[in-house]
């Protein structure tokens, strides 16, 4: 099973990388002035960086413990119902 997961992850990474490269190539090869292309690439880079920051923040939150380990105190369990 691990081999299938590794292959699927590699396929997703390859697809996303190809999409990014194709998008950048399309922007660079369009017949527009250099200033417009540089502005579009700058905006694209800023939005991509913001998305990566947000995803990293979400992943860090999901991976972190929700409560500190020292908050729970055992009182002896005297109140059985």
PyMOL commands that set and color helices and strands:
alter all, ss='L'
color gray80, all
select helices_A, chain A and resi 2-29+34-63+69-71
alter helices_A, ss='H'
color red, helices_A
deselect
rebuild
show_as cartoon
